[in-house]
Amino acid sequence: MDKKKYLEKIEEVINKGPFHDSWESLCNYRTAEWYKKSKFGIFIHWGVFSVPAFKDEWYPRRMYQKDSEVYYYHREKYGDQKEFGYKDLIPMFRAEKFDAEEWAYLFEKSGAKFVMPVAEHHDGFQMYDSDLSDWNAKKMGPKRDVLGEIKSAVEKRNMKFCASSHRAEHWWFFCGGREFDSDVLDEKYRDFYGPARGPLYDLSDLYENQPDQEYLEDWLVRICEIVDKYQPRIIFFDWWIQNIAFKPYLQKFAAYYYNRAAEWGVEVAIDAKFDAYAIGSAVKDIERGQLSNVSPEFWQNDTSVAKNSWCYTENNEYKTSRSIVCDLVDVVSKNGALLLNIGPKADGTIPDEDKKILTEVGEWLKVNGECIYDTLPWRVYGEGPTLVPEGTFTDTDRSDFTSEDIRYTTKNNCIYAVVMKWPESGKVKLSECGRKSSYLHAAIKQVTILGKNLAPHIELRDELEVYAKLETDDMPVVIKIELL
C-alpha cells in the first residue's frame, strides 16, 4: 500500500465530511445511542502472546527485560533471545481450533451486545488481513483473517462488531531488546519489532519520548485501514495515545472515522483513556476501574474475567461471576458500560472458566436484563456501606457488596432497585424510595421481583420495606418499582 496516497485520502475524507480535525468540531459529535443502550460487551485479548501463556500479555516486552522473571523463563523454555526471539513464537500460534461461530454463540449467550477483539496489541502483530505489513495473522501463524471471521460471526447474531488498537505503545515496547544481544537488534526484523525506542521502565512523562512523524503517520494509516476494511462500530485505544505527539493525529483519526460513519449511515464511537480525547469528543474508558458516583457523561469500564492478566495464562486467577455481575450493575447505575475481557488459548479454544463465567452472567441477564439494557441512571446511583474506589486498577480493591448495598437504574417510569445480596431475613429497606426520600416523589403503583413468581410484602414508611423469603444463588436480586 502506498502510505502517501492513503494519507492524502485521509485528508480528503476529513475535508469533505461534516467533522474536521479540531476539538471544536469533534466535540459536537454525539455518542452512538445503540452504545449507550447496550451496556455490556466482550473484549478479546488473543495473539502470539497466548503461546507462552505465561505471566500476562506483556510477555513480549518482559522477555527482553534482562534479569526479569519472564526473561529467564523464555531462555529456559525456548532458548537465547538472539536465537529464539518473539518472532519465532508466531509459527506456534496456529489457532487450529478457532471457530468464530462457536465464539459468537457464547458471546450471544452471555448477553453481550457488542464484541471487541484486539486488532493489534503492543507486540505489533496484526490479527487481520493488512496491506501495510506482512506481520499479520492472514499471512503468518493462523493464516486466517481473524478479525474478518469474528466480524462475520457476531454480526450474524445481531451484535455490533468493534475493534481495539494498542499500536501506539509499539514505539517503545521492545526497547529492552536493544540492551543486550537479541534478535531485536537485527534490522531484518525492524518492520516487526519497530523503533523500540525510549526508556525501559519509566513511561510516565507524556512530553518525553515522543514518536517521530514517520511513526505517527504509520499509526494513523494502520487505524484507518481497520476502519475501511472492517467498519467497526467502536474503535478502542489503549493508554499511551495521550502522549502529546499523538494529539493532532487523534483529531485526524476521529474526523476520518466519524466522517466515514456518516457515509455509511451508522453510529460509531471512540473509546479512550485519561485525557487523550477532549471531553465530548469520545467515550472515556477507565481500565479495571470504576467511578464513585454518577457521571454526567457516558463512560466505560474495561476489565477482565482474570485478575492477573488480559490474555490466557496457565495460572489465571479468576474473578467470580457474582463479582462481575455486581460490577456491571454498579457501572450501569453510574451511567456506564462494562467491557468484559476473555483470553482464548493459542489454539483458539476459550478456556472452560471463561465460558462458565460468561454463561452465568448471561443466565443472570436473561432474567434481569431489563434493569441493565436501555436504562438510564436514576437520580441517585444507590445506597449502602460498601465504598467503590474511583480510578484505574481498582476493580479488586473493594470489599464484597452486602445485603445493604442497593444500586438503581430507571426506564419507562420504573425504578429498578438491585439488591446486591439478598438478605437471609428476606427484608430489604430502600431508604431512597421511602417517604423521606429526597429523590422519589411519585406514587408507587406496584412492586415486583424480577424472575420470582411471587408478590413481595411491602410497607411504605420513612423507607420502602420489601419482604420476600427467597432461595437465591448469591447473585443480585432486582426489585422493580412501577410508578403511577
C-alpha positions as CSV (number, residue, x, y, z in Angstrom):
1,M,0.0,0.0,0.0
2,D,1.2,3.5,-0.8
3,K,1.1,5.2,2.5
4,K,1.5,8.7,1.0
5,K,-1.7,8.2,-1.1
6,Y,-3.5,6.8,1.9
7,L,-2.6,9.9,3.9
8,E,-3.9,12.1,1.0
9,K,-7.2,10.1,1.1
10,I,-7.5,10.7,4.8
11,E,-7.2,14.4,4.3
12,E,-9.8,14.3,1.5
13,V,-12.3,12.5,3.7
14,I,-11.7,15.0,6.6
15,N,-12.1,18.0,4.3
16,K,-15.3,16.9,2.6
17,G,-17.1,15.5,5.7
18,P,-19.2,17.1,8.5
19,F,-16.3,16.7,11.0
20,H,-12.9,18.3,10.9
21,D,-9.7,17.7,12.8
22,S,-10.3,20.2,15.6
23,W,-11.7,19.8,19.1
24,E,-14.3,22.5,18.3
25,S,-15.7,20.2,15.5
26,L,-15.2,16.9,17.2
27,C,-16.9,17.9,20.5
28,N,-20.1,18.3,18.6
29,Y,-20.1,14.5,17.9
30,R,-22.9,12.6,19.7
31,T,-22.1,9.2,21.1
32,A,-23.9,6.3,19.4
33,E,-27.3,5.7,21.0
34,W,-27.0,2.0,20.4
35,Y,-23.8,2.0,22.6
36,K,-25.4,3.9,25.5
37,K,-28.3,1.4,25.4
38,S,-26.2,-1.8,25.1
39,K,-24.3,-1.6,28.4
40,F,-22.4,-4.8,28.0
41,G,-19.7,-6.0,25.6
42,I,-17.0,-8.6,25.2
43,F,-13.3,-7.8,24.9
44,I,-10.8,-10.4,23.5
45,H,-7.1,-10.4,24.1
46,W,-5.7,-13.1,21.8
47,G,-2.5,-13.2,19.9
48,V,1.1,-14.6,19.7
49,F,1.5,-13.8,23.4
50,S,-1.1,-16.6,24.0
51,V,1.5,-19.2,23.0
52,P,3.8,-19.0,26.1
53,A,0.7,-18.4,28.3
54,F,3.0,-17.1,31.0
55,K,2.7,-14.1,33.2
56,D,0.5,-11.9,31.0
57,E,0.1,-10.3,27.6
58,W,3.2,-8.2,28.2
59,Y,5.3,-11.3,27.8
60,P,6.9,-10.0,24.6
61,R,8.2,-6.9,26.4
62,R,9.2,-8.7,29.6
63,M,11.1,-11.4,27.8
64,Y,13.6,-8.7,26.7
65,Q,13.9,-7.1,30.1
66,K,17.2,-8.6,31.2
67,D,17.1,-10.4,34.5
68,S,13.3,-10.4,34.8
69,E,11.3,-13.5,35.6
70,V,10.0,-13.7,32.0
71,Y,13.5,-13.2,30.6
72,Y,14.7,-16.3,32.4
73,Y,11.6,-18.3,31.7
74,H,11.9,-17.7,28.0
75,R,15.6,-18.7,27.9
76,E,14.8,-21.9,29.8
77,K,11.8,-22.9,27.7
78,Y,12.7,-21.6,24.2
79,G,16.3,-20.6,24.2
80,D,18.5,-17.5,23.9
81,Q,16.6,-14.3,22.8
82,K,19.1,-13.9,19.9
83,E,18.4,-17.4,18.5
84,F,14.7,-17.6,19.5
85,G,13.0,-14.3,19.8
86,Y,9.4,-13.3,20.0
87,K,9.0,-13.6,16.2
88,D,9.8,-17.3,16.5
89,L,6.6,-17.9,18.5
90,I,4.5,-16.8,15.5
91,P,4.6,-20.3,13.8
92,M,3.4,-21.8,17.1
93,F,0.3,-19.5,17.0
94,R,-1.8,-21.8,14.8
95,A,-5.3,-21.2,16.1
96,E,-6.2,-24.6,14.7
97,K,-9.4,-24.9,16.8
98,F,-10.6,-21.4,16.3
99,D,-14.3,-21.3,15.4
100,A,-15.7,-17.8,15.2
101,E,-19.3,-19.1,15.0
102,E,-18.8,-21.0,18.3
103,W,-17.3,-17.9,19.9
104,A,-20.2,-15.7,18.7
105,Y,-22.8,-18.2,20.1
106,L,-21.1,-18.0,23.5
107,F,-21.0,-14.2,23.4
108,E,-24.7,-14.0,22.5
109,K,-25.5,-16.4,25.3
110,S,-23.5,-14.1,27.7
111,G,-25.9,-11.3,27.0
112,A,-23.3,-9.1,25.3
113,K,-24.4,-6.6,22.7
114,F,-21.1,-5.8,21.2
115,V,-17.8,-7.7,20.7
116,M,-14.3,-6.1,20.5
117,P,-11.3,-8.2,19.5
118,V,-7.9,-6.7,19.8
119,A,-6.9,-5.9,16.3
120,E,-3.2,-5.2,17.1
121,H,-1.6,-5.3,20.5
122,H,1.6,-3.6,21.6
123,D,3.6,-6.5,20.1
124,G,2.8,-5.2,16.5
125,F,1.2,-8.5,15.3
126,Q,-1.9,-7.6,13.4
127,M,-4.8,-10.0,13.9
128,Y,-6.3,-9.1,10.5
129,D,-5.5,-9.0,6.8
130,S,-3.3,-5.9,6.4
131,D,-1.8,-4.4,3.3
132,L,0.6,-2.4,5.4
133,S,2.7,-5.2,6.9
134,D,3.3,-8.9,6.4
135,W,3.4,-9.5,10.1
136,N,-0.3,-10.4,10.4
137,A,-2.5,-13.4,11.1
138,K,-3.6,-13.7,7.5
139,K,0.0,-14.2,6.2
140,M,1.6,-15.8,9.2
141,G,0.7,-18.0,12.2
142,P,-3.0,-19.0,11.7
143,K,-3.0,-17.7,8.1
144,R,-6.6,-16.5,8.6
145,D,-8.3,-13.2,8.7
146,V,-9.2,-13.5,12.4
147,L,-10.9,-10.1,12.6
148,G,-12.9,-10.7,9.5
149,E,-14.2,-14.1,10.7
150,I,-15.2,-12.6,14.1
151,K,-17.0,-9.7,12.4
152,S,-19.0,-12.0,10.2
153,A,-20.0,-14.3,13.0
154,V,-21.0,-11.7,15.6
155,E,-23.0,-9.6,13.1
156,K,-25.0,-12.7,12.1
157,R,-26.2,-12.7,15.7
158,N,-27.0,-9.0,15.7
159,M,-24.2,-8.0,17.9
160,K,-22.1,-5.0,17.0
161,F,-18.5,-5.6,15.8
162,C,-15.9,-3.4,17.3
163,A,-12.0,-3.4,17.4
164,S,-9.2,-2.1,19.6
165,S,-5.8,-0.9,18.7
166,H,-2.8,-0.8,21.1
167,R,-0.3,0.1,18.4
168,A,0.8,3.4,20.0
169,E,2.9,1.6,22.6
170,H,4.8,-0.3,20.0
171,W,7.1,2.7,19.7
172,W,8.9,1.5,22.8
173,F,7.5,-1.9,23.5
174,F,10.6,-4.0,22.5
175,C,13.2,-1.4,23.7
176,G,14.7,-3.9,26.2
177,G,15.9,-6.0,23.3
178,R,18.4,-3.2,22.5
179,E,20.1,-3.5,25.9
180,F,21.7,-6.9,25.1
181,D,22.4,-9.1,22.1
182,S,19.0,-10.1,20.9
183,D,17.1,-10.5,17.6
184,V,15.5,-7.1,18.2
185,L,18.9,-5.6,17.0
186,D,18.6,-7.5,13.7
187,E,17.5,-5.0,11.1
188,K,15.7,-7.8,9.1
189,Y,13.0,-7.7,11.8
190,R,12.7,-3.9,12.3
191,D,9.4,-4.0,10.5
192,F,8.1,-6.2,13.2
193,Y,9.9,-5.0,16.4
194,G,9.5,-1.4,15.4
195,P,11.6,1.5,16.5
196,A,12.0,0.0,20.1
197,R,13.0,3.4,21.4
198,G,12.6,5.0,24.8
199,P,13.1,4.1,28.4
200,L,12.9,0.6,29.6
201,Y,10.8,1.3,32.7
202,D,9.7,5.0,33.1
203,L,6.9,5.8,30.6
204,S,5.0,8.3,32.7
205,D,6.3,11.5,31.2
206,L,3.9,12.2,28.3
207,Y,6.2,15.0,26.9
208,E,9.3,12.9,26.7
209,N,10.0,10.0,24.3
210,Q,7.7,11.4,21.6
211,P,7.3,9.3,18.4
212,D,8.5,10.8,15.2
213,Q,6.4,11.9,12.2
214,E,7.0,8.7,10.3
215,Y,5.8,6.5,13.1
216,L,2.7,8.7,13.8
217,E,1.7,8.7,10.2
218,D,2.1,4.9,10.1
219,W,-0.1,4.7,13.2
220,L,-2.8,6.8,11.6
221,V,-2.8,4.8,8.4
222,R,-3.0,1.5,10.3
223,I,-6.0,2.6,12.3
224,C,-7.8,4.0,9.2
225,E,-7.1,0.7,7.4
226,I,-9.0,-1.2,10.1
227,V,-11.9,1.3,9.8
228,D,-12.1,1.0,6.0
229,K,-11.7,-2.8,5.9
230,Y,-13.9,-3.8,8.8
231,Q,-16.2,-0.8,9.6
232,P,-16.1,-1.4,13.4
233,R,-18.8,0.4,15.4
234,I,-16.3,1.2,18.1
235,I,-12.6,1.8,18.0
236,F,-10.9,1.5,21.3
237,F,-7.4,2.9,22.1
238,D,-5.2,1.8,25.0
239,W,-3.5,4.3,27.2
240,W,-0.3,5.7,25.6
241,I,-2.1,7.8,22.9
242,Q,-2.4,10.6,25.4
243,N,1.3,11.3,24.6
244,I,1.4,14.9,23.4
245,A,2.8,13.9,20.0
246,F,-0.4,12.0,19.2
247,K,-2.8,14.9,19.7
248,P,-3.1,16.1,16.1
249,Y,-3.3,12.5,14.8
250,L,-6.0,11.7,17.3
251,Q,-8.0,14.5,15.9
252,K,-7.4,13.5,12.3
253,F,-8.4,9.9,13.1
254,A,-11.7,10.9,14.8
255,A,-12.6,13.3,12.0
256,Y,-11.9,10.5,9.4
257,Y,-13.8,7.8,11.4
258,Y,-16.8,10.0,12.1
259,N,-17.0,11.1,8.5
260,R,-16.8,7.5,7.3
261,A,-19.6,6.6,9.7
262,A,-21.7,9.4,8.2
263,E,-21.0,7.9,4.7
264,W,-22.1,4.5,6.0
265,G,-25.1,5.9,7.8
266,V,-24.3,4.3,11.1
267,E,-23.4,5.5,14.6
268,V,-19.9,4.8,15.9
269,A,-17.8,5.7,18.9
270,I,-14.2,6.0,20.1
271,D,-13.1,4.8,23.5
272,A,-10.0,6.4,25.0
273,K,-8.4,6.7,28.4
274,F,-7.4,9.6,30.6
275,D,-7.4,12.9,28.6
276,A,-6.3,11.6,25.2
277,Y,-9.5,13.0,23.7
278,A,-11.3,16.2,24.7
279,I,-14.4,15.7,26.8
280,G,-17.4,15.3,24.5
281,S,-15.4,14.0,21.5
282,A,-15.0,10.4,22.6
283,V,-16.2,8.0,25.4
284,K,-13.9,7.9,28.4
285,D,-12.7,4.5,29.3
286,I,-11.4,3.5,32.8
287,E,-9.2,0.5,32.8
288,R,-10.0,-2.0,35.5
289,G,-11.7,0.8,37.5
290,Q,-14.9,2.4,38.3
291,L,-16.5,5.7,39.5
292,S,-17.7,6.6,42.9
293,N,-20.8,8.5,41.7
294,V,-23.0,9.0,38.6
295,S,-21.1,10.5,35.7
296,P,-22.9,13.2,33.6
297,E,-21.0,11.7,30.6
298,F,-21.5,8.2,29.3
299,W,-18.3,6.1,30.1
300,Q,-17.0,2.6,30.1
301,N,-15.1,0.3,32.4
302,D,-12.9,-2.3,30.7
303,T,-12.0,-5.2,32.9
304,S,-11.2,-8.9,32.6
305,V,-12.5,-12.2,33.9
306,A,-9.0,-12.8,35.3
307,K,-7.4,-10.6,37.9
308,N,-3.8,-11.1,36.9
309,S,-3.8,-11.0,33.1
310,W,-5.8,-9.9,30.0
311,C,-4.6,-12.9,28.0
312,Y,-4.8,-16.6,28.7
313,T,-2.2,-17.9,31.1
314,E,-1.9,-21.3,32.7
315,N,-2.2,-19.7,36.1
316,N,-5.0,-17.2,35.7
317,E,-6.7,-16.1,38.9
318,Y,-10.3,-15.7,38.0
319,K,-13.0,-13.4,39.4
320,T,-16.4,-14.9,40.3
321,S,-19.5,-14.5,38.2
322,R,-21.1,-12.7,41.1
323,S,-18.4,-10.1,41.4
324,I,-18.6,-9.4,37.7
325,V,-22.4,-9.0,37.7
326,C,-22.1,-6.7,40.7
327,D,-19.6,-4.6,38.8
328,L,-21.9,-4.5,35.8
329,V,-24.8,-3.3,37.9
330,D,-22.6,-0.7,39.7
331,V,-21.2,0.6,36.4
332,V,-24.6,0.9,34.7
333,S,-26.1,2.7,37.8
334,K,-23.4,5.4,37.2
335,N,-24.1,5.9,33.5
336,G,-21.5,3.4,32.2
337,A,-21.0,0.3,30.2
338,L,-18.9,-2.8,31.0
339,L,-16.5,-4.2,28.5
340,L,-15.5,-7.7,29.9
341,N,-12.4,-9.4,28.6
342,I,-11.7,-13.0,28.0
343,G,-8.4,-14.7,26.9
344,P,-8.6,-17.6,24.4
345,K,-5.8,-20.2,24.2
346,A,-3.3,-20.2,21.4
347,D,-5.3,-23.0,19.6
348,G,-8.4,-20.8,19.5
349,T,-10.4,-22.5,22.3
350,I,-11.9,-20.5,25.0
351,P,-10.9,-21.8,28.5
352,D,-13.7,-23.5,30.5
353,E,-13.6,-21.0,33.3
354,D,-14.1,-18.1,30.9
355,K,-17.0,-20.0,29.3
356,K,-18.5,-20.7,32.8
357,I,-18.3,-17.0,33.8
358,L,-19.9,-15.8,30.5
359,T,-22.6,-18.4,30.7
360,E,-23.5,-17.5,34.3
361,V,-23.5,-13.7,33.5
362,G,-25.8,-14.5,30.6
363,E,-28.2,-16.5,32.8
364,W,-28.5,-13.6,35.2
365,L,-29.1,-11.1,32.3
366,K,-31.7,-13.4,30.7
367,V,-33.8,-12.9,33.9
368,N,-32.8,-9.4,34.9
369,G,-31.6,-7.7,31.7
370,E,-34.4,-5.1,31.8
371,C,-32.7,-3.4,34.7
372,I,-29.5,-3.1,32.5
373,Y,-30.3,-2.7,28.8
374,D,-31.6,0.6,27.5
375,T,-31.7,2.1,31.1
376,L,-30.7,5.5,32.5
377,P,-29.1,6.2,35.8
378,W,-31.7,7.3,38.4
379,R,-31.4,10.5,40.5
380,V,-29.0,8.6,42.8
381,Y,-26.9,5.7,41.9
382,G,-27.5,3.7,45.1
383,E,-27.1,3.3,48.8
384,G,-25.3,1.1,51.2
385,P,-22.0,0.9,53.2
386,T,-19.6,-0.6,50.6
387,L,-17.3,2.1,49.1
388,V,-16.3,1.7,45.4
389,P,-12.9,3.4,45.0
390,E,-12.6,5.6,42.0
391,G,-9.9,5.4,39.3
392,T,-7.9,2.9,37.3
393,F,-6.9,-0.6,38.5
394,T,-9.3,-0.5,41.5
395,D,-11.5,-3.4,40.3
396,T,-10.2,-5.7,43.0
397,D,-9.8,-3.1,45.8
398,R,-13.3,-3.0,47.1
399,S,-15.0,-5.3,49.6
400,D,-17.8,-7.6,48.6
401,F,-21.2,-6.0,48.3
402,T,-23.6,-6.6,51.2
403,S,-27.3,-7.0,51.5
404,E,-27.5,-3.3,52.4
405,D,-25.9,-2.3,49.1
406,I,-28.5,-1.2,46.5
407,R,-28.0,0.1,43.0
408,Y,-30.6,2.0,41.0
409,T,-31.4,2.3,37.3
410,T,-34.6,3.5,35.6
411,K,-36.7,3.4,32.4
412,N,-40.3,3.7,31.3
413,N,-41.4,5.2,34.7
414,C,-40.0,2.3,36.6
415,I,-37.2,2.2,39.1
416,Y,-35.0,-0.9,39.4
417,A,-33.5,-1.4,42.8
418,V,-30.8,-4.0,42.5
419,V,-30.1,-5.7,45.9
420,M,-26.5,-6.8,45.6
421,K,-27.0,-9.7,48.0
422,W,-30.4,-10.8,49.2
423,P,-30.5,-10.9,53.0
424,E,-31.3,-14.1,54.8
425,S,-34.0,-12.3,56.7
426,G,-35.8,-11.6,53.5
427,K,-36.3,-7.9,54.4
428,V,-34.9,-5.1,52.3
429,K,-35.0,-1.4,53.2
430,L,-34.8,1.1,50.4
431,S,-34.1,4.5,52.1
432,E,-34.1,6.4,48.8
433,C,-37.6,5.1,47.9
434,G,-39.4,5.9,51.2
435,R,-41.4,8.8,52.4
436,K,-38.3,10.7,53.5
437,S,-36.6,10.2,50.2
438,S,-35.0,13.3,48.6
439,Y,-35.5,11.7,45.2
440,L,-38.8,9.8,44.9
441,H,-41.9,12.0,45.0
442,A,-44.3,9.9,42.8
443,A,-46.9,7.4,44.0
444,I,-45.9,3.7,43.7
445,K,-48.2,1.6,41.6
446,Q,-46.7,-1.9,42.0
447,V,-43.6,-3.6,43.4
448,T,-42.3,-7.0,41.9
449,I,-39.2,-9.0,41.9
450,L,-37.8,-9.9,38.5
451,G,-37.8,-13.7,37.8
452,K,-39.7,-14.6,41.0
453,N,-43.2,-15.8,40.8
454,L,-44.4,-14.1,44.0
455,A,-45.7,-10.8,45.2
456,P,-43.4,-9.4,47.9
457,H,-44.9,-7.8,51.0
458,I,-44.3,-4.1,51.1
459,E,-44.7,-1.3,53.6
460,L,-44.2,2.4,52.7
461,R,-42.8,4.2,55.7
462,D,-39.8,6.5,56.0
463,E,-38.2,3.7,54.0
464,L,-39.7,1.4,51.5
465,E,-39.6,-2.0,53.1
466,V,-39.8,-5.1,50.8
467,Y,-40.1,-8.5,52.3
468,A,-39.8,-11.8,50.5
469,K,-38.2,-15.1,51.5
470,L,-36.2,-16.2,48.5
471,E,-33.9,-19.1,47.6
472,T,-31.1,-17.3,45.8
473,D,-27.8,-18.3,44.2
474,D,-26.0,-15.3,45.8
475,M,-26.5,-13.2,42.7
476,P,-28.0,-9.7,42.9
477,V,-31.8,-9.6,43.0
478,V,-33.8,-6.9,41.2
479,I,-36.8,-5.2,42.7
480,K,-39.0,-3.4,40.1
481,I,-40.9,-0.4,41.3
482,E,-43.5,0.8,38.9
483,L,-44.7,4.4,39.4
484,L,-48.1,6.0,38.6
